[in-house]
Amino acid sequence: MGIEIERKFLLANDTWRAAVSSSKQIAQGYLVNVRALRDGTARASVRVRISGEQAWLNIKSVELGIARAEYELPLPLADAQTMLASLCDGVLEKTRHHVEVDGWLFEVDEFLGDNQGLLVAEIELPATDAEFPRPVWLGREVSSLARYYNVNLLEYPFSHWSDDERAAIDASSGGHA
């Protein structure tokens, strides 16, 4: 069984952009409805993800927090495209930027569509208590806040957040979502 240990942060400023080493477009959709995840009738999120000419089926346990069971299986691109178009309740699109800091990889997701304006940095860790760099652009941690999980951004996208919800981000991240 694979375990993903990942911490998620808002961004304090845009200085990370100068350190981007690569970027890629990602489209993903979920085969398990977010309501089933929320009401406990589903024990895992199941998503289809496409990036360039590659596609995957990804299965994650639904616990909140930084450590979750995760499995990732390659899919034929045509199958993934069909699944996104016909089996998912929506498609989340984002640009993922890779930013290395002191040998650590941060993935900064810049959301598109109904989530445009939301920026979130993630870092995968070897252990839950692992030390990692804290660049000045890294803002408030949101690892345990379900609203920032991609599956929830499909049902309640950033564009629908109230002014108060957006103000909470601005106050904690220095004005950058």
Secondary structure, 3 states (H helix, E strand, C coil): CEEEEEEEEEECCCHHHHHEEEEEEEEEEECCCHHHHHCCCCCEEEEEEEECCEEEEEEEECCCCCEEEEEEEEECHHHHHHHHHHCCCCCEEEEEEEEEECCEEEEEEEECHHHCCCEEEEEECCCCCCCCCCCCCEEEECCCCHHHCHHHHHHCCHHHCCHHHHHHHHHHHCCCC
